[in-house]
Amino acid sequence: MKALVFAAALGAFALPASAALETVHFTEYSVTFDNSTVLGGISFNSGGSGGSLGFGWTLSTSLVANDATIEFALPSFTLTANSGYTLSGDLSGFIGNLGYTEIGNGESGAWLAGAVSIDGSPLLPFYELLDRTEQLGGPQARSGYYSLGGSAPLGSFSSLVVSGLTLTLSASANAVVSSVGQGRLEVGFVAAPVPEPETYTLMLAGLGLISLATRRRMAR
């Protein structure tokens, strides 16, 4: 899985107030997102071992380019840890399962652009070409899919802002790109409970006892 690539910092960022914002609350985290895009509301969320969590959207089958270049706005969103929890990475992202078909000299392409801010850090823009996987190739017809996955080892964080996310599809005559009912945009991370103050006290007391026992053994 490739690392997420970001460009130079441009300044601090938050979602624009004019966006059609909706907030969904889960046990460990909340997501505020722009629901005015073609993808609408969050389509799924997931959980796994070790506190691994995720959420995302299903890409509509209407995402098709034929003899055109079309830019689709994807949801801008803010991910925040709920009270009593902390988030951590590797933070992962995936967009894909976008099928393509090219006949004769038809050509196609797909790319993703946007910007990211972690815990109020400066805005970091990114631009990525989607990876192309060819399943059927030949002089007369080619088909396969576009996808892009990446991760970033962020350590502990409390908020993530993703803004201006766009998917651009390009297809010449005799070429088509679509989600074929399998397209997904998803984000993954880990959430863990924040230890209560009593837990820290007990931990420090335990370390103190271990240190005392060690010193006594060394003094004998």
N, C-alpha and C positions, 0 to 999 in steps of 0.2 A: 504494500500500500504506500503510495507516494505521500510525502509531507505536503501539507498545505503551504502554498507559496504566497507571500504578501509583499507588497511594494512599500514605498516610503510613506512615513507618517504624514497626515495632512491636518490633524486637529481632532479634538474630542468630539464625540458624536452621540446622539440619541435619536430615537424614531421621531419623525416629524409629527407634530400635533394634528396636522390636517389629515393624516391617514385614518382609514376606517378601522380603528383598533378594536380587537377583541382579546380577552384574557381567558385562558383555560388553566385551572388549578389542578395539579396532581398532588399526591401526598408529599413528595420530596421537593418539587419544583413547580414553577408557574411559567407559562409562555404567553406573552403579549405579542400579537401579530396583526398584520394588515390583511383583513379578510376580503378586500375588494379586488384581489387578483383573480385570474381565471381558476386558480386552485381552491379558492374559498377557504373553509375551515380545515383544521388539522384532521387528517384522515385516520391516523393510527398512532398508538403509543406502545412501547414494549418494555419489558423488564427481564432481567436474567440474573445469573449468579454473581456474587461479589458486588452487588449494588449497581450493576450495569443497567442503564436506562436509555430510552430513545423515543423520538417522536418524528412525525413527518407528514408529508402530503402525497397523495396519489396524483400523478400527472395525467391530465385528460387526454383521451384519444384524439382530441381536436388539434393537438400540437403537430401540425403537418405543414411542410414547406414543399412546394412544387413549382420550380422555375421562379423562385423568389428567395429573399432573405427576410425572415420574420423574427422579431424580438419579442419575447414573452416576459412580462413582469412576474417574478416569483415573490412569495411573501417575505417582506422584511419582518424581523421578529426580535424580541428580547427574551432571553432565557435567564431566570433568576432562581436562586436557591430559596426555598421556603425557610421560615424560622426553625432553627434546630437542625438544619442540614447544611452541608457544604458540598460543592460540586468539584470534580476533578477530571483530569484526562489521563490517558490520551483522549482528547476531544476528536471525534470523527465525524466526517460528513460524506454523503454519497448522493449522487444524482445519476440516473441512468436507466437502462433497459429501453433506450430509444432506438427503435429499429430503423434501418435504412434499406432502400432498394435502389440500385442504379442499373439502368439499361443502356447498353452501348457506351456512348461517351458521356453519360450522365455523371455528375459529380455532386457530392454533398459534404456537409461539415456541421459541427455543433460546438459551441463554446459557452462558458459561464463567466459572469463578472459580478462583482459586488464589493462590499467593504465590511470589515470586522473590527469591533472594539471589545476588549476584555477588561472588566472592572473599571470602566471609565477611562481606559487608556486612549491614546490618540488613534484616530481612524486609520486603518490599514487597508488600502484597496487591493484587490487581486483580480487576475484575469487568467483563465485556464482553458485551453482546448480540451474537449472531452476525448478520452481514449477511444480509438476505433478498433473494434474486433470484427474481423471478416470471417463469416461462417461458410459462405458460398462465393467462390470467385471464378471468373472466367472472362473471356473477351466480350461476351454478349451480356452477361448479367452478374452483378455482385450484390450480396446482401449480408447483413450482420447487425451490430448494434453499437451505439455510443454510450459510454458511461465514464464517470470520474469519481474516484474515492480517495480520501486523504485523511491524515490525522496529524495532530499537533500535541506534543507533551507539555501541557500547560501547568501541571501541578494543581494546587487548590485554587479555585476561583468562585466568585459569588454571582457574577453576571456576565452575559455574553450578548452583544448586539450585532446582528447581521442586517445590513442595509443595502438598498439599491440592487438587490439580487435579480439578475436577468439571465435568461436562457435564449441564445440566438441560434436559429437553425437556418442553414443555407442549402439550397438544392437547385441545380440547373435543370433544364428541360430533361425529361426522362429520369428524374431522380426524386425520391420522396423520403422524408424523415418523419416518423411519428412515434408515439409512445406505445402503440399497439396494445393498449390495455395493461401494460406491465410497468409503466414508468413510475419512478419513485424519487422523492426528495426527502432525505432523512438526516437526522443529527443524533449522535450517540455520545454518552458520557457516563461518568460514575457519580453516584450520590451516596453520602455516608452521614450518619447522625453525628452532630457535634457533641463531644463528651461533656457531661455536666460538670460543674465546678467540683462536686464531691469526688468525681472520678479522678480529676487531676490531683486532688488532695491525697487520695489513697495511693495514687501512683508515686507521688513524691515521698510519701511516708514509706512505701515499700523500697524505693531506691535508697532512702536514708538507712533503713535497717540492713540492707545488703552492704552498704558502705561501712557501717559500724561493724558488722560481722567480719568483713574482710580485714579491717584494721586490727581487730582483736586477734585474728589468726596470724597476721604478720608480726604482731608484738610478742607472740609466744616464742 
